[in-house]
Amino acid sequence: MESQQAPKMSIILISPDLEKLHAGSLVGSVAAAAGMTVSVFVTMGALKGFRKVNVEAKNFDHDELGQAMLEKNLPLFYNLLEDGKEVGDLQVYACAMAMDLMGWEKTEMLDILDDVIGITAFLNMSQGSQVIVM
Amino acid sequence: MSTEIAKTVDARGSFCPGPLMEIIKAMKTSTVGDVLEVWSNDQGSVKDIPEWINKVGHELVYTENAGDYWKIAIRKMK
């Protein structure tokens, strides 16, 4: 067992919907808990959900399920990602292209973002992994 | 080996995967051989926690229906 390489999972978050951010983060955190190496790539509309200004205001796109999550004070996607980091090997990356396009700085984003990287770097680290796109 | 409960984690009111995450965090600070009990009223966790135990190689000691919640006992094996 020890010599076996940990299976890898890559999660690409694209949608700004709270439900999709949550579902992707939930899968990632549980995969990390089960010993998988998890890389989360946050791009396009999903990035705004990681801006501190939106998180503080709980300003997220959502449907009725997301509304229930907010009303019942569920731990949200960023809490799940934090859990994944705490119990396993989970990294979160922001898409450099989307960050450049919007003129956002890493300091405006949640601290759970480990780095801002390009798709080439992400493809390299996700090679041979299961890929989930949300 | 004793089945005395070394630590109890009350995760009632927490939704999936909250109870799983709470028990994993509690296990990190426990010693091998310890039995930990997690309380959960989340239906998914009652199925998920034993799956996780099986996957990572701990021991499921018991799952017990305590009325409106479940008690799941785990022995830390590594």
Backbone of each chain as ProteinMPNN parsed JSONL, in Angstrom:
{"seq_chain_A": "MESQQAPKMSIILISPDLEKLHAGSLVGSVAAAAGMTVSVFVTMGALKGFRKVNVEAKNFDHDELGQAMLEKNLPLFYNLLEDGKEVGDLQVYACAMAMDLMGWEKTEMLDILDDVIGITAFLNMSQGSQVIVM", "coords_chain_A": {"N_chain_A": [[0.826, -1.208, 0.0], [1.879, 1.239, 0.868], [3.737, 1.945, -1.089], [2.198, 2.543, -3.19], [1.05, 5.032, -5.404], [-0.792, 7.862, -4.421], [-4.158, 8.091, -5.488], [-5.37, 10.529, -7.802], [-7.406, 13.498, -7.95], [-9.008, 15.912, -9.935], [-10.654, 18.968, -9.84], [-12.654, 21.13, -11.585], [-13.873, 24.219, -11.223], [-16.312, 26.119, -12.618], [-18.813, 27.338, -12.788], [-20.679, 30.075, -11.333], [-22.682, 29.444, -9.583], [-23.887, 28.876, -6.35], [-24.68, 26.336, -5.548], [-23.271, 24.64, -7.267], [-20.628, 25.318, -6.725], [-20.578, 24.39, -4.169], [-21.16, 21.625, -4.456], [-18.948, 20.695, -5.957], [-16.854, 21.326, -4.195], [-17.538, 19.803, -2.054], [-17.261, 17.162, -2.979], [-14.52, 17.232, -3.461], [-13.457, 17.704, -0.862], [-14.189, 15.407, 0.514], [-12.925, 13.48, -1.017], [-10.265, 14.173, -0.502], [-10.246, 13.572, 2.188], [-10.4, 10.856, 2.009], [-7.914, 10.183, 1.228], [-7.045, 10.909, -1.301], [-5.143, 12.874, -3.658], [-5.947, 16.115, -4.209], [-6.697, 18.557, -6.605], [-7.976, 21.72, -7.091], [-9.312, 23.764, -9.51], [-10.129, 27.023, -10.098], [-12.121, 28.881, -12.14], [-13.352, 31.215, -14.666], [-16.752, 32.196, -14.192], [-16.911, 31.124, -11.622], [-14.911, 32.211, -10.1], [-15.648, 34.661, -8.929], [-17.059, 33.986, -6.705], [-15.101, 33.471, -4.88], [-14.117, 35.845, -4.143], [-13.267, 38.057, -1.538], [-14.972, 40.198, -0.936], [-17.458, 39.433, -1.891], [-17.887, 37.103, -0.45], [-17.987, 38.039, 2.184], [-20.335, 39.522, 2.07], [-22.086, 37.534, 1.587], [-22.847, 37.235, -1.014], [-23.911, 35.507, -3.487], [-24.58, 33.75, -6.554], [-27.533, 31.876, -6.753], [-29.946, 29.178, -6.452], [-33.062, 27.789, -5.253], [-32.133, 25.797, -3.524], [-29.622, 26.672, -2.768], [-30.407, 28.958, -1.447], [-31.665, 27.837, 0.78], [-29.418, 26.69, 1.96], [-28.037, 28.969, 2.738], [-29.881, 30.143, 4.48], [-30.056, 28.201, 6.467], [-27.588, 28.354, 7.471], [-25.457, 26.67, 6.591], [-22.168, 25.218, 6.513], [-20.235, 26.672, 4.015], [-18.979, 26.386, 0.546], [-16.269, 27.244, 0.739], [-15.653, 26.655, 3.369], [-15.807, 23.888, 3.252], [-13.674, 23.342, 1.549], [-11.585, 24.231, 3.144], [-11.776, 22.346, 5.196], [-11.062, 20.066, 3.708], [-8.384, 20.664, 3.187], [-7.417, 20.561, 5.75], [-7.756, 17.903, 6.578], [-6.556, 16.409, 4.624], [-4.798, 16.193, 1.451], [-5.188, 18.823, -0.341], [-5.362, 21.258, -2.805], [-5.953, 24.597, -3.91], [-6.469, 26.448, -6.812], [-6.406, 29.543, -8.56], [-7.516, 30.661, -11.734], [-5.26, 32.096, -13.893], [-5.755, 33.528, -16.227], [-8.452, 34.395, -16.042], [-8.269, 35.942, -13.738], [-6.51, 37.961, -14.57], [-8.024, 39.076, -16.63], [-10.154, 40.227, -15.236], [-8.809, 41.92, -13.643], [-8.257, 41.36, -10.992], [-6.645, 40.967, -7.822], [-4.611, 38.592, -6.023], [-4.764, 39.066, -3.324], [-7.317, 40.017, -2.935], [-8.804, 37.845, -2.889], [-10.134, 34.848, -1.313], [-8.187, 33.368, 1.31], [-7.819, 30.664, 1.045], [-7.07, 30.094, -1.512], [-4.36, 28.743, -3.034], [-2.598, 29.45, -5.036], [-2.114, 31.382, -8.054], [-2.519, 30.215, -11.192], [-1.74, 29.078, -14.563], [-3.5, 27.325, -17.216], [-1.852, 25.429, -18.356], [-0.025, 24.686, -16.369], [-1.869, 23.63, -14.603], [-2.87, 21.462, -16.054], [-0.605, 19.883, -16.136], [-0.317, 19.17, -13.413], [-2.623, 17.772, -13.05], [-2.499, 15.568, -14.557], [-3.4, 12.308, -15.521], [-5.36, 12.092, -13.614], [-8.649, 11.721, -12.074], [-11.234, 13.711, -13.416], [-13.389, 16.3, -12.568], [-15.923, 18.41, -13.579], [-17.506, 21.394, -12.843]], "CA_chain_A": [[0.0, 0.0, 0.0], [2.702, 2.438, 1.055], [4.457, 2.32, -2.301], [1.224, 2.954, -4.19], [0.862, 6.47, -5.498], [-2.16, 8.25, -4.071], [-4.945, 8.46, -6.659], [-5.545, 11.988, -7.878], [-8.656, 14.032, -8.457], [-8.977, 17.325, -10.312], [-11.993, 19.544, -9.893], [-12.634, 22.422, -12.266], [-15.071, 24.985, -10.882], [-16.558, 27.133, -13.647], [-20.08, 28.026, -12.543], [-20.774, 30.908, -10.133], [-23.802, 29.012, -8.74], [-23.496, 28.397, -5.022], [-24.904, 24.891, -5.48], [-22.19, 23.944, -7.978], [-19.41, 25.53, -5.944], [-20.701, 23.519, -3.003], [-21.067, 20.225, -4.853], [-17.563, 20.414, -6.329], [-16.013, 21.411, -3.005], [-17.913, 18.667, -1.201], [-16.594, 15.981, -3.542], [-13.081, 17.414, -3.246], [-13.082, 17.566, 0.55], [-14.333, 14.001, 0.914], [-11.844, 12.757, -1.705], [-9.041, 14.438, 0.272], [-10.384, 12.817, 3.443], [-10.19, 9.437, 1.696], [-6.511, 9.978, 0.888], [-6.691, 11.308, -2.665], [-4.523, 14.177, -3.86], [-7.0, 16.86, -4.895], [-6.389, 19.903, -7.109], [-9.191, 22.441, -7.499], [-8.994, 24.897, -10.383], [-11.29, 27.918, -10.085], [-12.013, 29.738, -13.321], [-14.564, 31.869, -15.194], [-17.699, 32.77, -13.231], [-16.727, 30.588, -10.268], [-13.916, 33.002, -9.369], [-16.203, 35.758, -8.127], [-17.48, 33.416, -5.419], [-13.927, 33.416, -4.01], [-13.696, 37.215, -3.773], [-13.609, 38.339, -0.139], [-16.076, 41.148, -0.864], [-18.697, 38.674, -2.104], [-18.045, 36.141, 0.644], [-18.414, 38.782, 3.372], [-21.729, 39.941, 1.884], [-22.842, 36.331, 1.206], [-23.392, 37.584, -2.321], [-23.656, 34.391, -4.402], [-25.68, 33.323, -7.425], [-28.063, 30.619, -6.231], [-31.327, 28.79, -6.672], [-33.727, 27.605, -3.956], [-31.326, 24.969, -2.628], [-28.601, 27.566, -2.229], [-31.097, 29.831, -0.496], [-31.839, 27.038, 2.008], [-28.095, 26.554, 2.579], [-27.71, 30.243, 3.378], [-30.798, 30.346, 5.614], [-29.751, 27.242, 7.535], [-26.197, 28.58, 7.878], [-24.587, 25.539, 6.303], [-20.802, 25.553, 6.118], [-20.281, 26.842, 2.558], [-17.922, 25.72, -0.217], [-14.91, 27.558, 1.193], [-15.443, 25.893, 4.598], [-15.552, 22.492, 2.859], [-12.307, 23.284, 1.018], [-10.708, 24.337, 4.316], [-11.796, 21.016, 5.821], [-10.277, 19.174, 2.856], [-6.971, 20.978, 3.418], [-7.045, 20.178, 7.104], [-7.724, 16.453, 6.766], [-5.864, 15.707, 3.539], [-3.953, 16.918, 0.51], [-6.082, 19.535, -1.258], [-4.848, 22.571, -3.197], [-6.922, 25.377, -4.683], [-5.777, 27.368, -7.71], [-7.214, 30.466, -9.354], [-7.115, 30.738, -13.133], [-4.532, 33.351, -14.139], [-6.392, 34.259, -17.318], [-9.653, 35.067, -15.539], [-7.829, 36.962, -12.773], [-5.968, 39.065, -15.377], [-9.135, 39.684, -17.368], [-10.962, 41.031, -14.333], [-7.941, 42.838, -12.901], [-8.312, 41.036, -9.562], [-5.389, 40.578, -7.184], [-4.772, 37.427, -5.143], [-5.108, 39.546, -1.98], [-8.767, 40.253, -2.864], [-9.457, 36.541, -2.907], [-10.038, 34.059, -0.08], [-6.839, 32.855, 1.572], [-7.701, 29.237, 0.695], [-6.435, 29.97, -2.832], [-2.929, 28.536, -2.823], [-1.784, 30.104, -6.051], [-2.757, 31.75, -9.322], [-1.74, 29.484, -12.191], [-2.312, 28.937, -15.898], [-4.071, 26.007, -17.499], [-0.767, 24.483, -18.653], [0.446, 24.179, -15.08], [-2.922, 22.797, -14.025], [-2.906, 20.202, -16.811], [0.537, 19.081, -15.694], [-0.527, 18.565, -12.095], [-3.815, 16.914, -13.038], [-2.287, 14.459, -15.501], [-3.721, 10.973, -15.016], [-6.321, 12.135, -12.504], [-10.079, 11.85, -12.383], [-11.558, 15.13, -13.568], [-14.792, 16.654, -12.364], [-16.141, 19.789, -14.014], [-18.759, 21.943, -12.3]], "C_chain_A": [[0.864, 1.263, 0.0], [3.348, 2.925, -0.255], [3.495, 2.8, -3.397], [1.095, 4.473, -4.194], [-0.588, 6.797, -5.166], [-2.929, 8.593, -5.344], [-5.25, 9.958, -6.619], [-6.93, 12.363, -8.392], [-8.479, 15.513, -8.774], [-10.414, 17.821, -10.421], [-11.885, 20.926, -10.525], [-13.957, 23.121, -11.965], [-15.217, 26.122, -11.886], [-17.774, 27.994, -13.292], [-20.038, 28.892, -11.28], [-21.882, 30.445, -9.18], [-23.307, 28.41, -7.426], [-23.629, 26.872, -4.924], [-23.765, 24.122, -6.144], [-20.853, 24.127, -7.269], [-19.4, 24.556, -4.769], [-20.49, 22.047, -3.38], [-19.624, 19.842, -5.196], [-16.653, 20.384, -5.111], [-16.275, 20.24, -2.073], [-17.205, 17.394, -1.683], [-15.087, 16.065, -3.255], [-12.678, 17.175, -1.802], [-13.167, 16.11, 0.99], [-13.263, 13.145, 0.232], [-10.523, 12.95, -0.953], [-9.07, 13.641, 1.572], [-10.112, 11.336, 3.219], [-8.772, 9.179, 1.177], [-6.115, 10.339, -0.53], [-5.979, 12.657, -2.653], [-5.472, 14.996, -4.728], [-6.498, 18.251, -5.315], [-7.681, 20.535, -7.598], [-8.769, 23.658, -8.304], [-10.248, 25.758, -10.498], [-11.161, 28.907, -11.231], [-13.367, 30.358, -13.684], [-15.46, 32.411, -14.068], [-17.517, 32.301, -11.798], [-15.809, 31.472, -9.426], [-14.533, 34.07, -8.466], [-16.706, 35.269, -6.769], [-16.343, 33.357, -4.412], [-13.405, 34.81, -3.662], [-14.174, 37.519, -2.355], [-14.851, 39.217, -0.036], [-17.416, 40.429, -1.034], [-18.961, 37.684, -0.979], [-18.563, 36.858, 1.891], [-19.879, 39.167, 3.287], [-22.65, 38.755, 1.596], [-23.551, 36.567, -0.129], [-23.017, 36.495, -3.335], [-24.851, 34.185, -5.318], [-26.216, 32.019, -6.843], [-29.52, 30.427, -6.61], [-31.941, 28.515, -5.294], [-32.91, 26.744, -2.99], [-30.221, 25.802, -1.968], [-29.19, 28.517, -1.193], [-31.276, 29.114, 0.85], [-30.504, 26.867, 2.727], [-27.721, 27.815, 3.339], [-28.588, 30.46, 4.615], [-30.475, 29.42, 6.778], [-28.291, 27.321, 7.977], [-25.3, 27.366, 7.701], [-23.154, 26.029, 6.12], [-20.784, 25.609, 4.582], [-19.04, 26.256, 1.89], [-16.521, 25.997, 0.313], [-14.606, 26.879, 2.527], [-15.118, 24.437, 4.276], [-14.115, 22.351, 2.351], [-11.287, 23.388, 2.155], [-10.615, 22.992, 5.04], [-10.924, 20.048, 5.038], [-8.789, 19.396, 3.056], [-6.515, 20.468, 4.776], [-6.883, 18.66, 7.241], [-6.94, 15.717, 5.68], [-5.044, 16.638, 2.677], [-4.852, 17.566, -0.543], [-5.521, 20.93, -1.52], [-5.902, 23.278, -4.047], [-6.171, 26.416, -5.511], [-6.771, 28.263, -8.435], [-6.639, 30.525, -10.759], [-6.497, 32.106, -13.425], [-5.213, 34.192, -15.214], [-7.596, 35.053, -16.812], [-9.297, 36.18, -14.552], [-7.319, 38.193, -13.527], [-7.095, 39.83, -16.061], [-9.923, 40.636, -16.477], [-10.124, 42.037, -13.548], [-7.986, 42.6, -11.401], [-6.941, 40.61, -9.069], [-5.657, 39.393, -6.259], [-5.204, 37.86, -3.737], [-6.606, 39.843, -1.82], [-9.526, 38.95, -2.712], [-9.284, 35.837, -1.555], [-8.639, 33.465, 0.07], [-6.685, 31.376, 1.222], [-7.139, 29.027, -0.71], [-4.927, 29.864, -2.625], [-2.089, 29.328, -3.805], [-2.66, 30.504, -7.237], [-1.919, 31.109, -10.415], [-2.462, 29.435, -13.538], [-2.779, 27.51, -16.132], [-2.98, 24.979, -17.798], [-0.241, 23.85, -17.37], [-0.591, 23.253, -14.471], [-3.005, 21.448, -14.73], [-1.766, 19.287, -16.385], [0.252, 18.404, -14.363], [-1.729, 17.619, -12.074], [-3.683, 15.707, -13.967], [-2.58, 13.106, -14.851], [-4.745, 10.953, -13.896], [-7.758, 12.025, -13.004], [-10.376, 13.338, -12.478], [-13.058, 15.335, -13.393], [-14.95, 18.118, -12.733], [-17.506, 20.253, -13.503], [-19.026, 23.316, -12.889]], "O_chain_A": [[0.623, 2.211, -0.748], [3.486, 4.124, -0.496], [3.915, 3.382, -4.397], [1.039, 5.113, -3.144], [-1.503, 6.088, -5.585], [-2.409, 9.312, -6.197], [-5.37, 10.562, -5.553], [-7.538, 11.63, -9.172], [-7.887, 16.266, -8.0], [-11.271, 17.171, -11.02], [-11.127, 21.779, -10.064], [-15.021, 22.677, -12.396], [-14.345, 26.984, -11.989], [-17.764, 29.211, -13.471], [-19.44, 28.503, -10.277], [-22.014, 30.99, -8.084], [-22.427, 27.55, -7.408], [-22.804, 26.204, -4.3], [-23.342, 23.078, -5.646], [-20.04, 23.204, -7.218], [-18.369, 23.981, -4.421], [-19.747, 21.322, -2.718], [-19.138, 18.792, -4.775], [-15.782, 19.521, -5.003], [-15.373, 19.748, -1.395], [-16.627, 16.652, -0.889], [-14.467, 15.079, -2.856], [-11.671, 16.517, -1.539], [-12.322, 15.634, 1.747], [-12.752, 12.197, 0.828], [-9.755, 12.003, -0.787], [-8.051, 13.102, 2.004], [-9.65, 10.639, 4.123], [-8.468, 8.071, 0.734], [-4.975, 10.105, -0.931], [-6.186, 13.475, -1.756], [-5.766, 14.611, -5.859], [-5.958, 19.008, -4.509], [-8.395, 19.957, -8.418], [-7.974, 24.479, -7.845], [-11.298, 25.288, -10.937], [-10.205, 29.681, -11.288], [-14.39, 30.051, -13.071], [-14.971, 33.012, -13.111], [-17.917, 32.991, -10.861], [-15.905, 31.489, -8.199], [-14.02, 34.354, -7.384], [-16.771, 36.034, -5.807], [-16.586, 33.209, -3.214], [-12.39, 34.951, -2.98], [-15.331, 37.275, -2.011], [-15.688, 39.012, 0.843], [-18.398, 40.787, -0.384], [-20.108, 37.452, -0.599], [-19.458, 36.361, 2.575], [-20.592, 39.149, 4.29], [-23.85, 38.935, 1.385], [-24.692, 36.153, -0.334], [-21.956, 36.547, -3.957], [-25.994, 34.413, -4.922], [-25.432, 31.143, -6.475], [-30.219, 31.353, -7.02], [-31.403, 28.957, -4.279], [-32.984, 26.935, -1.776], [-29.931, 25.655, -0.781], [-28.55, 28.839, -0.192], [-31.067, 29.7, 1.912], [-30.452, 26.893, 3.957], [-27.164, 27.753, 4.435], [-28.109, 30.901, 5.659], [-30.604, 29.807, 7.94], [-27.813, 26.486, 8.745], [-24.476, 27.067, 8.565], [-22.94, 27.135, 5.626], [-21.268, 24.687, 3.925], [-18.164, 25.703, 2.555], [-15.676, 25.102, 0.338], [-13.451, 26.557, 2.808], [-14.274, 23.821, 4.927], [-13.424, 21.383, 2.669], [-10.255, 22.719, 2.134], [-9.536, 22.556, 5.44], [-10.139, 19.299, 5.62], [-8.014, 18.44, 3.091], [-5.386, 20.007, 4.938], [-5.983, 18.188, 7.935], [-6.687, 14.519, 5.81], [-4.645, 17.722, 3.103], [-5.231, 16.922, -1.522], [-5.24, 21.686, -0.59], [-6.642, 22.645, -4.801], [-5.347, 27.167, -4.988], [-7.833, 27.816, -8.869], [-5.426, 30.449, -10.949], [-7.134, 33.141, -13.227], [-5.245, 35.42, -15.123], [-7.74, 36.237, -17.116], [-9.94, 37.23, -14.531], [-7.649, 39.326, -13.174], [-7.119, 41.06, -16.069], [-10.313, 41.721, -16.908], [-10.669, 42.906, -12.867], [-7.778, 43.527, -10.619], [-6.172, 39.978, -9.794], [-6.772, 39.209, -5.772], [-5.913, 37.129, -3.044], [-7.106, 39.913, -0.697], [-10.728, 38.94, -2.444], [-8.407, 36.185, -0.764], [-7.993, 33.106, -0.915], [-5.565, 30.879, 1.111], [-6.771, 27.908, -1.065], [-4.298, 30.785, -2.103], [-1.012, 29.819, -3.468], [-3.785, 30.029, -7.396], [-0.737, 31.421, -10.555], [-3.656, 29.722, -13.623], [-2.49, 26.607, -15.347], [-3.158, 23.792, -17.527], [-0.039, 22.638, -17.296], [-0.251, 22.22, -13.895], [-3.186, 20.415, -14.086], [-1.935, 18.071, -16.285], [0.535, 17.218, -14.188], [-1.842, 16.769, -11.191], [-4.623, 14.931, -14.14], [-2.072, 12.8, -13.772], [-4.978, 9.907, -13.29], [-8.042, 12.209, -14.187], [-9.835, 14.135, -11.712], [-13.876, 14.636, -13.99], [-14.2, 18.97, -12.256], [-18.521, 19.588, -13.708], [-20.032, 23.944, -12.558]]}, "seq_chain_B": "MSTEIAKTVDARGSFCPGPLMEIIKAMKTSTVGDVLEVWSNDQGSVKDIPEWINKVGHELVYTENAGDYWKIAIRKMK", "coords_chain_B": {"N_chain_B": [[-8.912, -5.924, 23.177], [-9.981, -2.834, 24.517], [-13.286, -1.409, 24.482], [-13.864, 0.985, 25.43], [-14.976, 4.315, 25.277], [-12.94, 6.734, 24.008], [-13.237, 9.304, 23.134], [-15.935, 11.49, 22.433], [-17.762, 12.727, 19.735], [-20.026, 15.124, 19.146], [-21.949, 15.555, 16.562], [-24.454, 16.254, 15.871], [-26.986, 17.881, 14.036], [-25.326, 18.784, 12.139], [-24.703, 18.862, 8.674], [-24.057, 16.489, 5.963], [-20.797, 16.798, 4.545], [-20.193, 17.132, 7.252], [-20.279, 15.625, 9.842], [-18.472, 13.531, 9.199], [-16.093, 14.956, 8.655], [-15.674, 16.087, 11.156], [-15.206, 13.855, 12.776], [-12.892, 12.869, 11.602], [-11.078, 14.922, 12.128], [-11.036, 14.76, 14.9], [-9.899, 12.266, 15.189], [-7.327, 12.644, 14.348], [-5.991, 13.685, 16.504], [-5.957, 11.616, 18.242], [-4.885, 8.484, 19.78], [-3.524, 5.467, 18.347], [-5.654, 2.674, 18.456], [-7.496, 3.787, 20.115], [-10.999, 4.219, 20.748], [-13.448, 6.047, 19.164], [-16.466, 7.88, 19.343], [-19.032, 9.004, 17.247], [-21.77, 11.186, 17.041], [-24.616, 11.519, 15.089], [-27.259, 13.004, 13.241], [-27.612, 12.984, 10.624], [-28.633, 11.407, 7.79], [-27.125, 10.591, 5.553], [-24.517, 10.458, 6.537], [-24.501, 8.243, 8.176], [-24.274, 6.177, 6.45], [-22.066, 6.966, 4.972], [-19.85, 7.344, 6.724], [-19.101, 4.698, 7.686], [-18.26, 3.751, 5.147], [-16.051, 5.346, 4.631], [-14.403, 4.577, 6.771], [-13.867, 1.949, 6.073], [-12.528, 2.353, 3.673], [-10.176, 3.771, 4.39], [-9.085, 2.128, 6.274], [-9.653, 1.878, 9.067], [-11.399, 0.63, 12.027], [-14.751, -0.308, 12.183], [-16.619, -0.202, 14.981], [-19.228, -0.257, 16.072], [-22.558, 0.614, 14.879], [-25.179, 2.401, 16.172], [-28.584, 2.82, 16.738], [-29.909, 5.539, 18.249], [-32.432, 6.496, 18.699], [-33.477, 9.469, 17.743], [-31.102, 9.95, 16.538], [-27.839, 8.719, 15.432], [-25.276, 6.615, 16.74], [-21.973, 6.166, 16.064], [-19.26, 4.113, 16.308], [-15.752, 4.084, 16.185], [-12.647, 2.464, 15.793], [-9.424, 3.651, 15.969], [-6.961, 2.659, 13.76], [-4.48, 3.184, 12.727]], "CA_chain_B": [[-8.862, -4.452, 23.186], [-11.106, -2.2, 25.202], [-14.169, -0.595, 23.648], [-14.152, 2.21, 26.169], [-14.972, 5.457, 24.369], [-11.91, 7.703, 24.372], [-13.68, 10.655, 22.785], [-17.234, 11.534, 21.766], [-17.945, 13.918, 18.906], [-21.46, 15.363, 18.931], [-22.096, 16.27, 15.287], [-25.875, 16.376, 15.553], [-27.306, 19.199, 13.474], [-24.37, 19.067, 11.079], [-25.052, 18.154, 7.441], [-22.989, 15.809, 5.242], [-19.954, 15.805, 5.21], [-19.767, 17.672, 8.552], [-19.924, 14.613, 10.849], [-17.26, 12.821, 8.764], [-14.947, 15.843, 8.853], [-15.449, 16.275, 12.594], [-14.598, 12.647, 13.355], [-11.518, 12.766, 11.084], [-10.255, 15.877, 12.888], [-10.87, 14.223, 16.258], [-9.012, 11.102, 15.135], [-5.945, 13.086, 14.148], [-5.365, 13.965, 17.8], [-6.131, 10.441, 19.102], [-3.825, 7.484, 19.631], [-3.932, 4.208, 17.709], [-6.317, 1.781, 19.409], [-8.606, 4.536, 20.731], [-12.331, 4.152, 20.145], [-14.137, 7.334, 19.167], [-17.873, 7.762, 18.978], [-19.59, 10.226, 16.654], [-23.226, 11.235, 17.047], [-25.066, 12.229, 13.893], [-28.649, 12.787, 12.808], [-27.606, 13.13, 9.172], [-28.805, 10.064, 7.235], [-26.021, 10.269, 4.65], [-23.299, 10.161, 7.296], [-24.609, 6.894, 8.741], [-23.761, 5.284, 5.403], [-20.779, 7.455, 4.489], [-18.755, 7.183, 7.682], [-18.563, 3.332, 7.551], [-17.552, 3.647, 3.86], [-14.743, 5.986, 4.807], [-13.635, 3.723, 7.687], [-13.46, 0.806, 5.273], [-11.593, 2.826, 2.654], [-8.872, 4.182, 4.921], [-8.514, 1.053, 7.073], [-9.913, 1.85, 10.508], [-12.356, -0.439, 12.343], [-16.085, 0.095, 12.628], [-16.919, -0.991, 16.18], [-20.678, -0.452, 15.968], [-23.464, 1.741, 14.649], [-26.288, 2.171, 17.095], [-29.685, 3.776, 16.615], [-30.201, 6.087, 19.58], [-33.698, 7.225, 18.624], [-33.484, 10.439, 16.65], [-29.759, 10.108, 15.982], [-27.031, 7.507, 15.376], [-23.946, 6.621, 17.366], [-21.062, 5.345, 15.27], [-17.995, 3.99, 17.04], [-14.631, 3.779, 15.296], [-11.336, 2.286, 16.429], [-8.316, 4.148, 15.148], [-6.075, 1.519, 13.522], [-3.146, 3.582, 12.247]], "C_chain_B": [[-10.131, -3.885, 23.813], [-11.992, -1.441, 24.204], [-14.628, 0.639, 24.421], [-14.021, 3.406, 25.214], [-13.957, 6.504, 24.847], [-12.393, 9.136, 24.146], [-15.048, 10.56, 22.106], [-17.356, 12.847, 21.001], [-19.439, 14.066, 18.633], [-21.629, 16.215, 17.677], [-23.567, 16.364, 14.892], [-26.171, 17.791, 15.065], [-26.386, 19.575, 12.331], [-24.731, 18.229, 9.847], [-23.816, 17.483, 6.842], [-22.117, 16.849, 4.527], [-19.463, 16.255, 6.581], [-19.384, 16.615, 9.575], [-18.652, 13.838, 10.491], [-16.022, 13.671, 9.037], [-14.636, 15.995, 10.338], [-14.779, 15.054, 13.217], [-13.152, 12.487, 12.858], [-10.59, 13.692, 11.873], [-9.996, 15.351, 14.301], [-9.885, 13.054, 16.26], [-7.552, 11.495, 14.98], [-5.228, 13.3, 15.479], [-5.539, 12.786, 18.771], [-4.968, 9.47, 18.889], [-4.401, 6.21, 19.015], [-4.507, 3.275, 18.779], [-7.493, 2.448, 20.105], [-9.917, 4.282, 19.994], [-13.003, 5.52, 20.301], [-15.581, 7.12, 18.735], [-18.339, 9.087, 18.389], [-21.107, 10.103, 16.664], [-23.67, 12.055, 15.852], [-26.545, 11.97, 13.643], [-28.768, 13.019, 11.301], [-27.607, 11.729, 8.555], [-27.613, 9.643, 6.368], [-24.781, 9.823, 5.411], [-23.311, 8.752, 7.861], [-24.107, 5.867, 7.729], [-22.328, 5.666, 5.011], [-19.62, 7.178, 5.443], [-18.212, 5.745, 7.658], [-17.805, 3.111, 6.233], [-16.136, 4.204, 3.99], [-13.835, 5.124, 5.687], [-13.03, 2.55, 6.919], [-12.354, 1.2, 4.29], [-10.21, 3.121, 3.241], [-8.299, 3.175, 5.921], [-8.607, 1.202, 8.582], [-10.94, 0.741, 10.766], [-13.673, 0.154, 12.816], [-16.448, -0.789, 13.818], [-18.423, -1.272, 16.247], [-21.349, 0.797, 15.416], [-24.722, 1.431, 15.45], [-27.335, 3.259, 16.91], [-30.073, 4.248, 18.01], [-31.496, 6.9, 19.548], [-33.684, 8.19, 17.463], [-32.077, 10.758, 16.132], [-29.017, 8.769, 16.039], [-25.731, 7.709, 16.136], [-23.075, 5.675, 16.542], [-19.723, 5.317, 15.998], [-16.909, 3.45, 16.112], [-13.374, 3.543, 16.126], [-10.255, 2.759, 15.477], [-7.272, 3.045, 15.003], [-4.68, 1.923, 13.056], [-2.928, 5.063, 12.466]], "O_chain_B": [[-11.221, -4.429, 23.635], [-11.503, -0.902, 23.211], [-15.647, 1.251, 24.1], [-13.066, 3.489, 24.441], [-14.091, 7.078, 25.928], [-12.009, 10.056, 24.868], [-15.288, 9.659, 21.302], [-17.093, 13.926, 21.533], [-20.04, 13.225, 17.965], [-21.473, 17.436, 17.717], [-23.888, 16.533, 13.716], [-25.668, 18.77, 15.616], [-26.623, 20.56, 11.632], [-25.027, 17.039, 9.961], [-22.683, 17.844, 7.159], [-22.692, 17.753, 3.921], [-18.412, 15.799, 7.031], [-18.289, 16.676, 10.134], [-17.847, 13.524, 11.368], [-15.029, 13.183, 9.577], [-13.47, 16.028, 10.732], [-13.901, 15.183, 14.07], [-12.288, 12.026, 13.603], [-9.477, 13.315, 12.24], [-8.893, 15.476, 14.832], [-9.129, 12.874, 17.214], [-6.652, 10.779, 15.42], [-4.014, 13.121, 15.576], [-5.301, 12.928, 19.97], [-4.18, 9.612, 17.954], [-5.59, 5.916, 19.142], [-3.932, 3.107, 19.855], [-8.381, 1.772, 20.623], [-9.938, 4.146, 18.771], [-13.11, 6.066, 21.399], [-15.874, 6.289, 17.875], [-18.082, 10.154, 18.947], [-21.659, 9.053, 16.337], [-23.167, 13.154, 15.623], [-27.024, 10.848, 13.813], [-29.861, 13.221, 10.771], [-26.677, 10.954, 8.779], [-27.152, 8.504, 6.432], [-24.075, 8.913, 4.977], [-22.259, 8.131, 8.011], [-23.581, 4.82, 8.104], [-21.492, 4.801, 4.752], [-18.528, 6.816, 5.005], [-16.996, 5.562, 7.614], [-16.822, 2.371, 6.202], [-15.165, 3.609, 3.521], [-12.65, 4.958, 5.395], [-11.86, 2.206, 7.086], [-11.378, 0.473, 4.106], [-9.192, 2.758, 2.651], [-7.165, 3.332, 6.374], [-7.743, 0.71, 9.308], [-11.31, 0.004, 9.853], [-13.714, 0.993, 13.716], [-16.57, -2.005, 13.668], [-18.831, -2.413, 16.459], [-20.792, 1.894, 15.472], [-25.251, 0.321, 15.397], [-27.028, 4.451, 16.922], [-30.51, 3.457, 18.846], [-31.639, 7.876, 20.284], [-33.86, 7.782, 16.314], [-31.886, 11.715, 15.383], [-29.51, 7.804, 16.623], [-25.167, 8.803, 16.174], [-23.422, 4.509, 16.353], [-19.128, 6.359, 16.27], [-17.12, 2.496, 15.363], [-13.065, 4.309, 17.04], [-10.182, 2.324, 14.328], [-6.753, 2.548, 16.002], [-3.786, 1.079, 12.998], [-1.867, 5.587, 12.127]]}, "name": "protein", "num_of_chains": 2, "seq": "MESQQAPKMSIILISPDLEKLHAGSLVGSVAAAAGMTVSVFVTMGALKGFRKVNVEAKNFDHDELGQAMLEKNLPLFYNLLEDGKEVGDLQVYACAMAMDLMGWEKTEMLDILDDVIGITAFLNMSQGSQVIVMMSTEIAKTVDARGSFCPGPLMEIIKAMKTSTVGDVLEVWSNDQGSVKDIPEWINKVGHELVYTENAGDYWKIAIRKMK"}
